[in-house]
Amino acid sequence: MTASHATAADSTAPTGSSARQISVLLYSDDRTTRDAVRVIVGRRPARDVEVASWRECATAAAVIEAVESTHFDVLVLDGEAAPVGGLGLCRQLKSEIFSCPPVLVLTGRPQDGWLATWSLADLAVPHPLDPIALAGAVAELGRRGRPSAS
């Protein structure tokens, strides 16, 4: 990106926008999957939701540490990650993290919806990734936000 591009992008950004700013944690051991998710979701998955920050993790230990120490509005976990899959990791987070953020799991195929239910995920999107479904799921979970700690 050149300086002229940055200036043009900054000047077209709406000021006083009512878009909800969200932070997203993205877990996959596969760099191409992480890149694909970021590109598909983009900066604005919906008119009223804007991704302010991404945090990428390639290991389950990094996800657990990040979720325990940092606020995230949405977690996107790859169910096909190895050696720890996102489905098992989701179940662990939902069981062990007080006020766990909403979780979107990426399943291997549409028939794996029952695994997403078992994992306690809030939403699931199967591979191959449908751009409209993925962006819509991130936006929907971003609107929900993290449960209050009351």
N, C-alpha and C positions, 0 to 999 in steps of 0.2 A: 504494500500500500504506500503510495507516495503522499507527500505532505498535502498536495492539492486534493487528493482523494479524501484525506482525513478532514480537511476544512469543509469540503462539500458535504460530507456525511454529517458533520457536526451541525452545519447550518440548516439541514433539512430535518434534524431531530426535533420533534415537537417539544416545546417548553411548557412546563406545567402539565405534562401528560398525566392522564389518569390511569396509565398502565401500571399494573401491579408488578413490582420488581421482585424477581425470585432468584434464589441461588440453588444450583443443581449439582449434586454429586453423581458422577457417572462411573460405574464399575464395570470393567471388562478386562480380561487378560489379553485381549486381542486389540491391538492399536487400530486396525482398520474398522472394527466395530465401533470403537469410541469415536473415531473420525466421522464415520457415517452418521452416528446419532447426533453429533454436534452439528453437522452440515444440514441434516434433515430438520432438526428442531429449529436451528438458526437462532437469531437473536430475539425474534418475536414470533413465538408459536401461535399466538392469537393477538387480535387487536388490543385486548385488555391485559395481556401478560407479556412481560419482557424479561428475558434471562439476563440478569445483571452480572452473574459470575458462574463459571463452571469449575468444578474440582474433579480431576480425573484420578482414579485409583486403579492399579493393576493387580493388587492383592487384597485378600479379605482382611488381613490385619490392618492395612492402611485405611480401609473403609471403616472398620470399627473404631480406630483411633480418631479418624476425622469426625465421625458422627458423635462421638463422646465429647469432643473438644470444640466443635464448630456448629453454628446454626445453619441448617439447610432447609429449604422449603420443599424440595423434592429429591428423592433418591431414584436413580435409574440403574437397575442391576441386571447384568447379562446372565440369564439362566444357563447359558452354554459355556460360561467361564470355567477354567480348570486351574488348579485342582479343586477349588471351592466354587461351586456354582452359585449363581445369584439367587436361586430359589431357596436353597438351604440357608444361605446368608440372610435372606429376607426374613425367614422364620426366626432365626437367631436374633436379629435386630428387633423384630416386633416383640419377642419374648423378653429380651434383656434390657432394651433401652427405654427408659421412661419417656413418654411423650415422643415416640419415634415419628419422624416425618413420614408423609405419605410415600409409598413405594410403588414404582412401576417396574415390572419385571419383563424382560425380553425372553420369550419362550422359543424353543426350537421349532415348534410347529403349532398350528391352530388346535390340534387335538390335545395339547398339553395344558389346556385351560384348567383342568382339575388339579394339576400340580401348582398352578398359580394360586388356586384357592387354598390348597394345603399350606402353601408358604405364607399365607396371611397377607399377600400383596393386595394393594388397593386397586390396581389395574394391571392388565397384561397386554402386550402386543407381540404377536408371533413373528418369527423370521419367515420369509423375507420381509424386511421392514417396509410397511406401507407409510409413506411420508405423511399423509393426511391423518391416519390413525395415530402415529407416533407423536406428531406435533399436537394433535387434539388431546391426547392423554396427558402429556406434560402440562399443557395449558389448564386442563381440568384439575389436575392435582395441585398445580401452582395456585389456583384460585382457592383451594381448600386450605392450603398452608399447614404449618405444623400445629398440632393440637396444643391448647393452652396448658400450662403446667399448674393449674389450680387444683 
